[in-house]
């Protein structure tokens, strides 16, 4: 019995001891290590204390390590011992940020030094290993210019090249594995910042605009994570975005937004933005007012020239949405394709987006789509062109051209190439382009097939100065085809455009005969074929073989276009018309006309009258024949010879 009581007492003591052990123990592998690099050596010091207390409301568990490097500033709040150095914590439940709670005091450090960031990440990975790592860059943010301010170190920030160095080094130390999730509990986590770090991070979570000073609600975020530590980086990012937005609805005067970006899609996004840049730089000299107006109407946020990337593309499209405007022509078909594909790339790159469009806020999030970008009127920072995003997309070149255009520096085309088009066949079955450029140039050719679905081919040809180049194009003959030529110099800067519409002379074909009331073909009647939607018309004459004309559809940038076609024919004082619908690409429409005075008997009427007369004559003949036969049957019987002699004697 004593042994039994001793065993029970030992068990109770062991359970009590285990219950008070820190959770988790150093070196134990968790599912997540939640690392907060808290740069509170700034005006945000008191909010740093609040956020620490929010983390402690949940505390670390066996599955989730919550570690913080917390730097405070001199002369700020005196709470929790008024310490001003940087300390490291394993945040446990109900812990307070007092010096006694810290694992270590690392002295006064510059949180804007990338070595400090790397040391913190390496310490967290070594002492608190986990299946996944989440790094929070906490503090003031300046978008692509930097994040995490340190007031005691001349307000130094972690700039993008410094972040890149620290992240690259951490990934090397982590056996080449990317950081699963990086978040900026700071203002303005922009596209440029995401792209710079894409090779070292799987997902990003942050605000494309400024945040309210209290930042993220760490208690609700960590409550969700500790209850579901198996969530992946995209899921954790989604949780942060949703809890963040929920915490501010009707609780702040600001509009808020938070999004999750998938780093694996950033190269795709850059490729599409590059296509937009190439086409926009060509279009800017032709349509400067349209571009200026689109920027004016695009959604922008706090700070200097921070704009929603998707809305930039959207507003350019809206500016020229009217099919009768300048964008209805072939000049911008290429740009329209680039705009649409760029919008789709933004949506694909943002794996989750949430915002609250506070109706009383001065800066709204009505058109927030999760990624913002720099779009200034004055380029006052010469380092922007050094960013990886600028190198990959040429966005800095577009900005330079845009600023020049807004200053009235609209360049004229730099060259006037000689372009001659020869067409062969009736109908045309192929075309030859004979081109002579006065300078060395790159010629890009787009061939648009207006079919369903709409398609186009592209060719790139190098032109030598004053050397004739002959290019043969043989597209499908049943299609309406445009050929657009884009001349670029040796550094791919726009020099001139040349556009050729309907090179195969295809469109709506309307044909038929014009006859008189007698059924004879009328030669020389005027036939006018009009597209009532576009107002275009063609005029042809009728002949022995009738008439035939081709008219273009109202829109060259869409398929299955329905147009109203009206055909009017005039000859002397006679006229007639017919109106009908045609869908492109169409079958040939046959429309016949009969002209003449209404009281003039037609050939058909004369034939009908003759037939009636013949019927009447035949009927009369039949009646007479029947009468004669009847009379013959009624003649008297034959008389004898004496009777006949008697009658003769009497006479």
C-alpha positions in Angstrom: 0.0 0.0 0.0 2.9 2.4 0.8 4.3 1.7 -2.6 1.0 2.5 -4.2 0.7 5.8 -2.3 4.3 6.7 -3.1 3.6 6.1 -6.8 0.5 8.2 -6.8 2.3 11.0 -5.0 5.2 10.9 -7.5 2.7 10.9 -10.4 0.9 14.0 -9.0 4.2 15.8 -8.5 5.3 14.9 -12.0 2.1 16.2 -13.5 2.3 19.4 -11.5 5.9 19.8 -12.7 5.0 19.3 -16.3 2.2 21.7 -16.0 4.5 24.6 -15.1 7.1 23.9 -17.7 7.6 26.5 -20.4 5.8 25.6 -23.7 7.5 24.6 -25.8 11.0 23.7 -24.6 14.0 25.1 -26.4 15.0 22.9 -29.3 11.7 21.1 -29.7 10.4 21.2 -33.2 7.1 22.9 -33.5 4.8 23.3 -36.5 5.3 27.1 -36.6 7.8 29.6 -35.3 6.1 32.9 -35.3 9.0 35.5 -35.4 8.2 39.2 -34.8 11.0 41.7 -35.5 9.5 44.5 -33.5 11.1 47.9 -34.4 9.4 49.9 -31.6 12.4 52.3 -31.3 10.0 54.8 -32.9 6.7 56.7 -32.4 5.0 53.3 -32.3 6.6 52.2 -29.0 3.3 52.1 -27.0 1.6 50.1 -29.8 4.4 47.6 -29.6 3.7 47.0 -25.9 0.0 46.6 -26.7 0.8 44.0 -29.5 3.2 42.1 -27.2 0.3 41.9 -24.6 -2.0 40.6 -27.4 0.5 37.8 -28.2 0.8 37.0 -24.5 -3.0 36.7 -24.3 -2.5 33.4 -26.3 1.1 32.5 -25.7 3.3 29.8 -27.2 2.3 26.2 -27.3 4.0 23.0 -28.2 3.0 23.6 -31.9 3.6 27.3 -32.1 6.7 29.2 -30.9 6.1 33.0 -30.5 9.4 34.8 -30.4 10.0 38.6 -30.4 13.0 40.8 -30.7 11.6 44.0 -29.1 13.5 47.3 -29.4 12.2 50.3 -27.5 13.2 54.0 -27.7 14.5 56.5 -25.1 12.1 59.1 -23.9 9.0 57.2 -24.7 6.5 55.4 -22.5 7.8 54.4 -19.0 5.7 51.2 -18.9 7.2 47.9 -17.9 10.5 49.2 -16.6 11.1 51.9 -19.2 13.9 49.9 -20.8 15.4 51.2 -24.0 17.5 48.4 -25.4 16.6 45.4 -27.5 15.4 42.2 -25.8 14.4 38.8 -27.0 11.4 36.9 -25.7 9.7 33.6 -26.0 6.2 34.9 -25.4 4.3 32.7 -23.0 0.7 33.1 -21.9 0.0 36.1 -19.7 3.6 37.3 -19.9 4.4 41.0 -19.7 7.2 42.7 -21.6 9.3 43.3 -18.5 13.1 42.9 -18.4 12.7 39.9 -16.1 10.6 38.1 -18.7 13.2 38.4 -21.5 15.4 35.6 -22.5 18.3 38.0 -23.2 19.1 41.6 -23.5 21.2 42.3 -26.7 21.8 46.0 -25.9 21.2 49.0 -28.1 21.0 47.8 -31.7 20.0 49.3 -35.0 16.9 47.5 -36.2 17.6 49.0 -39.6 20.8 46.9 -39.9 20.2 43.8 -42.0 22.8 41.9 -39.9 20.5 42.4 -36.9 17.6 40.9 -38.8 19.6 37.9 -40.0 20.9 37.3 -36.4 17.3 37.3 -35.1 16.1 34.9 -37.8 19.1 32.5 -37.3 18.6 32.6 -33.6 14.9 31.7 -34.0 15.6 28.9 -36.5 18.3 27.4 -34.3 16.8 27.7 -30.9 13.1 27.3 -31.9 13.1 25.0 -35.0 9.8 24.4 -36.7 8.3 22.9 -39.8 7.4 26.5 -41.0 8.6 30.0 -40.3 6.7 33.2 -40.3 8.6 36.5 -40.0 6.8 39.8 -39.2 8.5 43.0 -40.0 6.9 45.3 -37.4 7.2 49.1 -37.5 7.0 52.0 -39.8 7.0 51.3 -43.6 7.8 53.4 -46.6 6.9 50.9 -49.3 9.7 50.1 -51.7 12.0 52.5 -49.9 12.2 50.4 -46.7 10.6 49.1 -43.6 11.2 49.0 -39.8 12.5 52.4 -38.6 15.0 52.8 -35.8 14.9 56.4 -34.4 18.0 55.9 -32.3 20.0 55.1 -35.4 19.3 58.2 -37.4 15.9 56.8 -38.4 17.5 54.1 -40.4 15.3 51.6 -42.3 15.8 48.2 -43.8 16.0 49.0 -47.5 15.2 46.5 -50.1 18.7 45.5 -51.0 19.4 45.0 -47.3 16.3 42.8 -46.9 17.4 40.8 -49.9 20.8 40.2 -48.4 19.3 39.1 -45.0 16.7 36.8 -46.6 19.1 35.2 -49.0 21.5 34.5 -46.1 18.8 33.0 -44.0 17.6 30.7 -46.8 21.2 29.5 -47.3 21.4 28.8 -43.5 18.0 27.0 -43.8 19.3 24.5 -46.3 17.9 26.4 -49.2 14.3 26.4 -47.9 12.3 29.6 -48.4 10.7 31.5 -45.6 7.2 30.2 -45.6 5.5 33.6 -44.9 6.7 37.1 -44.5 4.4 39.8 -43.2 4.7 43.5 -42.9 2.8 44.9 -39.9 3.7 48.2 -41.4 2.4 50.7 -44.0 2.7 50.0 -47.8 3.9 46.5 -48.6 4.2 47.3 -52.4 4.7 45.2 -55.5 8.3 46.3 -55.8 9.0 44.9 -52.3 7.3 41.6 -53.0 9.2 41.1 -56.3 12.6 41.9 -54.7 12.2 39.2 -52.2 10.3 36.6 -54.3 13.2 34.1 -54.5 13.4 33.7 -50.7 9.7 33.8 -49.6 6.7 31.6 -50.4 3.9 34.0 -49.5 3.7 37.7 -48.4 1.0 39.2 -46.3 0.6 43.0 -45.8 -1.3 46.1 -46.6 -1.0 47.8 -50.0 -1.7 51.1 -48.1 -1.2 52.6 -44.7 -2.3 50.8 -41.6 -3.9 52.3 -38.5 -1.3 52.6 -35.7 -2.6 49.7 -33.6 -1.6 47.3 -36.4 -2.6 43.7 -36.4 -4.9 42.0 -33.8 -2.4 39.4 -32.7 -4.6 37.8 -30.1 -7.3 36.7 -32.6 -4.6 35.7 -35.2 -2.7 33.6 -32.7 -5.9 32.1 -31.3 -6.7 30.8 -34.8 -3.1 29.6 -35.4 -2.7 27.7 -32.1 -6.1 26.1 -32.6 -5.2 25.0 -36.1 -1.4 24.8 -36.3 -1.6 22.6 -39.4 -2.6 25.5 -41.6 -0.2 26.4 -44.4 1.4 29.7 -45.2 -1.4 30.8 -47.6 -4.0 29.8 -44.9 -2.2 31.7 -42.2 -2.0 34.8 -44.5 -5.7 34.6 -45.2 -6.4 34.3 -41.4 -4.3 37.4 -40.8 -6.0 39.4 -43.5 -9.5 38.5 -42.4 -8.9 39.1 -38.7 -7.2 42.4 -39.4 -10.1 43.7 -41.5 -12.7 42.5 -39.1 -11.0 44.3 -36.2 -11.3 47.7 -37.8 -14.9 47.6 -39.2 -16.6 50.6 -37.6 -13.6 51.0 -35.3 -11.5 53.5 -37.2 -11.7 56.5 -39.4 -9.5 54.9 -42.0 -10.3 52.4 -44.8 -8.2 49.2 -44.4 -6.9 46.5 -46.7 -4.7 43.4 -46.3 -3.8 40.8 -48.9 -1.8 37.7 -49.5 0.6 37.5 -52.5 1.9 34.2 -54.0 5.6 34.7 -54.8 5.5 31.9 -57.4 3.3 34.1 -59.6 5.4 37.2 -59.5 7.5 36.3 -62.5 4.4 35.8 -64.5 3.1 39.1 -63.3 6.3 40.9 -64.3 6.1 39.4 -67.8 2.6 40.8 -68.3 3.5 44.2 -66.9 6.5 44.2 -69.3 4.0 43.7 -72.3 1.9 46.5 -71.0 4.9 48.8 -70.6 6.1 48.1 -74.2 2.7 48.9 -75.6 2.0 51.8 -73.3 5.2 53.6 -74.2 4.2 53.4 -77.9 0.7 54.6 -77.2 1.6 57.5 -74.9 2.7 59.9 -77.6 -0.6 59.2 -79.5 -3.0 59.4 -76.6 -1.3 61.6 -73.8 -4.6 63.0 -72.5 -6.2 59.5 -72.2 -3.3 58.3 -70.1 -3.3 61.4 -67.9 -7.0 61.1 -67.3 -6.7 57.4 -66.4 -4.1 58.0 -63.8 -6.2 60.8 -62.3 -9.1 58.4 -61.8 -7.0 55.5 -60.5 -7.3 54.6 -56.8 -4.3 55.9 -54.8 -3.4 55.6 -51.2 -1.5 57.4 -48.4 2.1 58.3 -48.9 3.6 59.6 -52.2 2.1 58.2 -55.4 1.0 54.7 -54.2 -1.6 53.4 -56.6 -3.5 50.1 -56.9 -1.9 48.2 -59.8 -5.0 46.5 -61.0 -7.0 49.7 -61.0 -4.3 51.5 -63.1 -5.0 48.9 -65.9 -8.7 49.1 -65.3 -8.9 52.8 -65.6 -6.9 52.9 -68.8 -9.4 50.4 -70.3 -12.4 52.4 -69.0 -10.9 55.7 -70.5 -11.2 54.2 -73.9 -14.1 51.9 -73.6 -16.2 53.7 -76.2 -15.9 51.7 -79.5 -16.2 54.9 -81.5 -13.2 56.4 -79.8 -9.6 56.2 -80.7 -9.2 52.8 -79.1 -11.7 51.3 -81.5 -9.0 51.3 -84.2 -6.1 48.9 -84.7 -3.6 51.3 -83.1 -4.4 50.0 -79.6 -5.4 46.4 -80.1 -2.0 45.3 -78.9 -2.2 47.5 -75.8 -5.8 46.3 -75.0 -4.5 42.7 -75.0 -1.6 43.7 -72.7 -4.0 45.5 -70.3 -6.3 42.5 -70.0 -3.5 40.0 -69.5 -1.9 42.3 -66.9 -5.2 42.5 -64.9 -5.5 38.7 -65.0 -1.9 38.4 -63.8 -2.7 40.6 -60.8 -5.7 38.5 -59.8 -3.7 35.3 -60.2 -0.8 36.7 -58.0 -3.0 37.8 -55.2 -4.1 34.6 -53.5 -6.4 36.4 -51.0 -7.6 40.0 -50.5 -9.8 41.6 -47.9 -10.6 45.3 -47.3 -13.2 47.5 -45.7 -14.1 50.5 -47.7 -14.9 52.9 -44.9 -17.5 55.3 -46.3 -16.3 58.2 -44.1 -12.5 57.8 -44.9 -10.8 60.4 -47.0 -8.8 57.7 -48.7 -10.9 54.8 -49.8 -10.4 51.2 -50.7 -13.2 50.9 -53.2 -11.0 49.4 -55.9 -8.4 47.7 -53.8 -7.1 44.5 -55.4 -4.2 43.6 -53.2 -1.1 45.1 -54.9 0.1 48.7 -55.2 2.9 50.3 -57.1 4.7 53.6 -57.4 3.2 56.0 -60.0 4.6 59.5 -59.5 4.4 62.8 -61.4 7.9 63.7 -60.4 10.7 61.1 -60.3 12.9 62.3 -57.4 14.6 59.0 -56.5 17.3 57.8 -58.8 17.6 54.4 -57.2 14.2 53.1 -58.5 15.7 51.9 -61.7 18.0 49.6 -59.8 15.1 47.6 -58.3 14.6 44.1 -59.7 11.0 45.0 -60.6 12.2 47.9 -62.7 14.7 45.7 -64.5 12.2 43.0 -65.2 9.3 45.2 -66.3 10.7 48.5 -67.5 8.2 50.2 -65.2 10.7 52.9 -64.5 11.0 53.6 -68.3 7.2 53.9 -68.5 7.3 56.4 -65.6 9.9 58.5 -67.3 7.9 58.6 -70.5 4.7 59.4 -68.6 6.3 62.2 -66.7 7.7 63.6 -70.0 4.3 63.4 -71.6 2.6 65.2 -68.7 5.2 68.0 -69.1 4.2 68.4 -72.7 7.2 66.6 -74.1 5.3 64.5 -76.6 7.8 63.1 -79.0 7.1 63.0 -82.7 7.8 59.7 -84.6 11.5 59.4 -85.1 11.4 57.7 -88.5 9.2 57.5 -91.5 9.6 54.0 -93.0 8.5 53.3 -96.5 5.7 50.7 -96.4 4.1 49.4 -99.6 1.5 46.6 -99.6 0.9 44.4 -102.7 -2.2 42.2 -102.8 -2.6 39.2 -105.0 -5.7 37.4 -106.3 -9.4 38.2 -106.5 -10.4 37.7 -103.8 -7.0 38.5 -102.2 -5.2 35.3 -101.1 -2.0 36.8 -99.8 -0.2 40.2 -99.3 3.4 41.3 -99.6 4.8 44.0 -97.4 7.7 45.9 -99.0 9.5 47.9 -96.3 12.5 50.2 -96.3 13.6 51.7 -93.0 16.0 54.8 -93.0 17.7 53.5 -89.8 18.4 50.1 -88.2 15.2 49.1 -86.5 13.2 46.2 -85.1 9.9 45.6 -86.8 7.2 43.8 -84.9 4.2 42.7 -86.9 0.8 41.7 -85.4 -1.6 39.9 -87.6 -5.2 39.9 -86.1 -7.7 37.3 -87.2 -11.2 38.5 -86.4 -12.7 35.1 -85.8 -14.2 33.2 -82.9 -12.1 33.0 -80.8 -10.2 36.1 -81.8 -6.5 35.3 -82.4 -3.4 37.0 -83.6 0.2 36.1 -84.7 3.3 38.1 -84.0 6.5 38.3 -86.0 9.8 40.1 -85.2 12.1 41.2 -88.0 15.4 43.1 -87.8 15.6 45.9 -90.4 18.9 47.2 -91.8 19.0 50.9 -92.8 17.9 51.5 -96.4 17.7 47.8 -97.2 14.5 46.6 -98.7 12.7 43.8 -96.8 9.8 41.8 -98.4 7.5 40.0 -96.1 4.7 37.7 -97.4 1.6 37.1 -95.3 -0.9 34.4 -96.2 -3.6 34.3 -93.6 -6.9 32.3 -93.9 -8.9 33.9 -96.7 -12.2 33.6 -94.9 -11.2 36.0 -92.1 -11.3 39.8 -91.7 -7.5 40.4 -91.1 -5.6 43.5 -89.9 -1.9 43.9 -90.0 -0.2 46.3 -87.5 3.5 47.3 -87.8 5.5 48.6 -84.8 8.9 50.1 -85.5 11.3 50.1 -82.6 14.9 51.3 -82.4 17.8 49.1 -81.4 17.0 49.7 -77.8 13.3 48.8 -78.3 12.0 52.4 -78.0 9.0 53.3 -80.1 9.7 55.1 -83.4 6.6 54.7 -85.5 3.5 52.7 -86.1 1.7 51.6 -89.3 -1.7 50.1 -89.4 -3.4 48.3 -92.3 -7.0 47.4 -92.0 -8.8 44.5 -93.7 -5.8 43.5 -95.9 -7.7 40.6 -97.5 -10.7 42.9 -98.3 -13.2 40.7 -96.4 -16.4 41.7 -94.6 -20.1 41.5 -95.2 -20.8 40.5 -98.8 -24.2 41.5 -100.2 -25.2 40.6 -103.8 -28.3 40.1 -105.9 -30.2 41.2 -109.1 -32.1 44.4 -110.0 -34.9 43.7 -112.5 -37.8 45.5 -114.0 -41.4 44.5 -113.9 -40.9 42.5 -117.0 -38.2 40.4 -115.4 -35.3 41.9 -117.4 -32.0 42.8 -115.6 -31.6 46.6 -115.1 -28.1 47.8 -116.0 -26.8 50.9 -114.3 -29.0 51.0 -111.2 -27.2 52.5 -108.1 -27.0 50.2 -105.1 -25.9 51.6 -101.8 -24.9 49.1 -99.0 -24.8 50.8 -95.5 -23.8 49.5 -92.1 -26.3 51.3 -89.9 -24.2 50.8 -86.8 -20.9 52.2 -88.0 -22.3 54.5 -90.7 -19.9 53.2 -93.3 -21.3 52.6 -96.8 -20.2 51.4 -100.2 -21.9 52.1 -103.6 -21.9 49.8 -106.6 -23.8 49.6 -109.9 -26.0 46.7 -111.2 -25.1 44.9 -114.4 -26.1 42.0 -116.5 -24.8 39.7 -113.7 -26.4 41.7 -110.9 -24.5 43.6 -108.2 -22.1 42.7 -105.4 -20.5 44.8 -102.6 -18.5 44.2 -99.4 -18.8 46.4 -96.3 -16.8 46.1 -93.0 -18.3 45.1 -89.7 -18.8 47.9 -87.1 -16.1 46.6 -84.7 -12.8 45.1 -85.6 -11.9 44.2 -82.1 -14.7 41.8 -81.3 -16.2 38.6 -82.8 -19.8 37.6 -83.4 -20.6 41.3 -84.0 -24.2 41.8 -85.0 -24.8 44.7 -87.5 -27.8 46.2 -89.2 -27.3 46.4 -92.9 -29.5 48.5 -95.2 -29.4 48.1 -99.0 -31.0 50.9 -101.1 -31.3 50.7 -105.0 -32.3 53.6 -107.3 -32.9 53.8 -111.0 -34.5 56.8 -112.8 -37.5 57.6 -110.6 -37.7 54.2 -109.1 -36.2 53.1 -105.7 -36.5 50.3 -103.2 -34.7 49.2 -100.0 -34.2 46.3 -97.7 -32.9 46.2 -94.0 -31.6 43.0 -92.3 -29.2 41.8 -89.6 -25.8 40.2 -90.3 -23.4 38.5 -87.8 -19.7 38.5 -88.5 -18.2 36.3 -89.8 -21.2 35.9 -92.1 -22.5 33.9 -95.0 -23.1 35.9 -98.2 -26.5 37.7 -98.2 -28.6 37.7 -101.4 -31.1 40.6 -101.9 -33.0 40.9 -105.2 -35.0 44.0 -106.2 -37.8 44.6 -108.8 -38.3 48.1 -110.0 -41.0 49.8 -112.2 -44.3 51.8 -112.1 -47.0 50.3 -110.1 -49.6 50.4 -113.1 -47.2 48.9 -115.6 -48.2 45.2 -116.1 -45.4 42.9 -115.3 -44.4 39.9 -117.3 -45.9 37.6 -114.7 -49.2 39.5 -114.9 -49.3 39.3 -118.7 -48.7 35.6 -118.6 -51.4 35.1 -116.1 -53.9 37.1 -118.3 -53.0 35.1 -121.3 -53.6 31.9 -119.5 -56.9 33.1 -118.3 -57.9 34.1 -121.9 -56.9 30.7 -123.2 -59.0 29.1 -120.6 -62.0 31.2 -121.6 -61.6 30.4 -125.3 -61.2 26.8 -124.6 -64.3 26.8 -122.5 -66.3 28.5 -125.2 -65.1 26.0 -127.8 -66.2 23.2 -125.5 -69.6 24.7 -125.1 -70.2 25.2 -128.9 -69.0 21.7 -129.6 -71.4 20.3 -127.0 -74.3 22.3 -128.5 -73.6 21.0 -132.0 -73.5 17.5 -130.9 -76.8 18.0 -129.1 -78.5 19.4 -132.2 -77.3 16.6 -134.2 -78.9 14.1 -131.9 -82.2 16.0 -132.2 -82.5 15.9 -136.2 -85.9 14.3 -137.7 -86.0 10.7 -139.0 -85.4 10.0 -142.7 -88.5 10.2 -145.2 -89.4 8.1 -148.2 -88.7 9.1 -151.8 -92.4 9.8 -152.6 -92.5 12.2 -149.7 -89.4 14.0 -150.9 -90.9 14.3 -154.5 -94.1 15.6 -153.2 -92.3 18.3 -151.3 -90.3 19.3 -154.5 -93.5 19.5 -156.6 -95.1 21.8 -154.1 -92.1 24.0 -154.3 
